[in-house]
Amino acid sequence: MEVKEALALIFKGVAPVLSENGFEPIYPEGVRKTDTPIEEQGDKLRIGFQGGKGAVRIEYKENRILLLCTDINAAEASDEDYKQASLSLFDPSLIDDKDIRYIGNEFSDTIRQKYGKKERNAAKTKLPTPVSKSAAKSGALAYDPNTLASRFTTMYPELREMYRANIEKYGEFLAEDFFVRYGTPAAMQTIRQNDKQRMKKLFNLLNDIYEDGTNETQSLIAVTILGTMHTDAQLVENAKEYMSETLSQPVLAVIQYLNSPAGKRAEKKLDNPPPYKPKKAQKEKGMYRQMLGL
């Protein structure tokens, strides 16, 4: 998908929310109001909004798309006045309609939180406590999905706000949502770049947590994160050198399954998932039962 095409779709999804909060698009000179108001600034592509509460930008640069905000009027604000409110990894060669919807929803939620009506004295959400390495290695506890996400935000600090926002939005940590939208794209970018130091750091994390993780955590690593490599054989080759034997066997089995006719049918069911509804605690599903939707 072309970057400008993707930005046009994000603009279409976000503009109504910004309008509700008093913002209107800024149309660069020569751009008709029937077109998407994309402005080119060197290596950046930018869409601007202005209103009584300040100014907002949606900006693409170097495979990242950011939502930037300032309380200063757009005509007076400098680039330094805009602060990052949300960030998503954005590889045009891999982006699809599903990713566009995720980014649009994330930006819309951020705009509502920042500019919409807020409850007074709302308590800041307390993050869950991750399982320590000593507790996991002793067998006292197993690594849970929260611990996996917490470790991810150490390697990818830009994901910390998304992690907190996930918990604030759902009232608990919804791991699948976080990793599909943020964790997995970050990991795939590392594997694609294949930098030795970054690869070692990523797979030391994944190998360690997979070995002593809960069933759900292992499924997140083998299916939700590394299972996405099934669409690119080069990613699999890059990862093989760094995966432990304990991790490699299930990951390669998952990839083989996802590339099979049955796996492709199962994957199609995930394109339009139903809205999230909190469920009562239930017994964890095994990895392959989770893949098959049983």
Sequence and secondary structure as in RCSB ss.txt:
>XXXX:A:sequence
MEVKEALALIFKGVAPVLSENGFEPIYPEGVRKTDTPIEEQGDKLRIGFQGGKGAVRIEYKENRILLLCTDINAA
EASDEDYKQASLSLFDPSLIDDKDIRYIGNEFSDTIRQKYGKKERNAAKTKLPTPVSKSAAKSGALAYDPNTLAS
RFTTMYPELREMYRANIEKYGEFLAEDFFVRYGTPAAMQTIRQNDKQRMKKLFNLLNDIYEDGTNETQSLIAVTI
LGTMHTDAQLVENAKEYMSETLSQPVLAVIQYLNSPAGKRAEKKLDNPPPYKPKKAQKEKGMYRQMLGL
>XXXX:A:secstr
  HHHHHHHHHHHHHHHHHHTTEEEE  TT  TTS  EEEETTEEEEEEEETTEEEEEEEETTEEEEEEESS TT
T  GGG EEEEEEE  TTT  HHHHHHHHHHHHHHHHHHHS   TT           HHHHHHTSS B HHHHHH
HHHHH GGGHHHHHHHHHHHSS  HHHHIIIIIHHHHHHHHHHT HHHHHHHHHHHHHHHHTB HHHHHIIIIII
GGGGGG HHHHHHHHTTS HHHHHHHHHHHHHHTSHHHHHHHHTTSS              HHHHHHT 
